[in-house]
Amino acid sequence: MEEKEYLGYTPDYIDRLLPNQIFVFGSNALGYHTGGASGTARKKFGAVWGKPEGIQGQSYAIPVDFGKGNVAPDIQPYVDRFIAYAKTHPENHFFVTRVGCGIAGFTDQEMAEHFRDALTMNNVSLPRSFVNALQNGGNQDFDLERFIKAQDDVYGSYQDALAEIISRRKQGHWIWYIFPQIKGLGFSYNSEYYGISGEDEARAFLNHPILGKRLREITKAFLSLDSHSAYAILGRPDDIKVQSCMTLFDIVSPNDIFAEVLDKYYDGLRCQKTTMRISIRQAKPSLKKITIAKDFRVLLGDKEIKMEPIVKSVYLLFLKHPEGIAFKCLPDYRKELSVIYSNIKPMGLNDRVIQSIEDVTNPLLNSINEKCSRIKSVFANEVDEALLNNYIIIGKSGEEKKILLPRDLVIWEK
């Protein structure tokens, strides 16, 4: 494939690279590169099984799937490390795929925001959907043309699909772009490429003058058959995919023809995986206030967040400094940290405690990172992971680290 074909946006499909080109893909936290872009990276571009992040042959992995649904708390630092790597390797060109928009379940808009700093980099190409999301101020331009192109193809066209439905026997391979599903339910390229990112894209699909009309037409034809067995008409697993599709469009257009299909062929049962992904998108967990009690207990709402004295002291130090503290400047805060510790444990500072304070304020040691990891661990058990970054100490390497929680949600009892 010629180099000029790879300039501009990241191509929808990449099967070969030039020697100086890098395939950037989304990985899970274990580095199990199986389906979608990660499978392509492993099979074609040198991705290493068990390695979740970084350069691997002609590929670069960015962890986005942490095994708990489709919300991952620490994506930005991984993206920042990729951008820093790309800046220090101008001799290479990096093609960012739709990272996080497959199994991890993020929308293009959500993921695009993480890559904003890469938008103007000459050696990084982003997917068209990312660029549209960033340049349109958040008004995403859904690439519905991919469905039109597939449905008008000579092989597996919309007319072929309609004819097969009317004949009560599906034979072609058109299910993904005729009856699209919510993104993240499958592992194949077609499942990811034709997957619907969420309610907004489903609504745009349904309102499209061609796609919406065709979906209703073929759904009506399916509904009009005298059979009551989706399996007999579609086979497995396409009967399940159509249930998923009908569930998705029933959510954006209730009491419509899609509900009738679910009632007739699926006993009114919705696809649970589809409804779960939609509900996760709709859920908006709210931030809780943190109260520092008179006895220096840390309360999240009404629940105490228990930490060892030195760990709690570090946490309170950063909580007192919303502007942030660079780790390299920690020696300047040694006295303040000692005062905080003395307030928590008024018995006095023994040699062991003094050494701990010196260690944690020594930027050449790993003690501060270890304390931050403990803080993250205790809050991870109590806070929705979508909000976790608001409660822990985070920041880019070499810059100020801070706790992002708005200070009007921090109460210091007197």
Secondary structure, DSSP 8 states (H G I E B T S, - for coil): --GGGGSSS--S------TTEEEEEEEETT----SHHHHHHHHHS---TT--SEEETTEEEEEEE-SSTT--TTHHHHHHHHHHHHHT-TTSEEEE--TTSSTT---HHHHHHHTGGGTT-TTEE--HHHHHHHHTTT-----THHHHHHHTSSSS-HHHHHHHHHTT---SS-HHHHS--BTTS--SHHHHHT-B-SHHHHHHHHHSTTHHHHHHHHHHHHHHSS---HHHHH-TTHHHHHHHHHHHHHHHS-SSHHHHHHHHHSTT---HHHHHHHHHHH-------EEE-TT--EEETTEEE---HHHHHHHHHHHT-TT-B-GGGGGGGHHHHHHHHHHHSTT---HHHHHHHHHHT-TTSSHHHHHHHHHHHHHHTTS-TTTGGGTS-B--TTS-BB--S-GGGEEE--
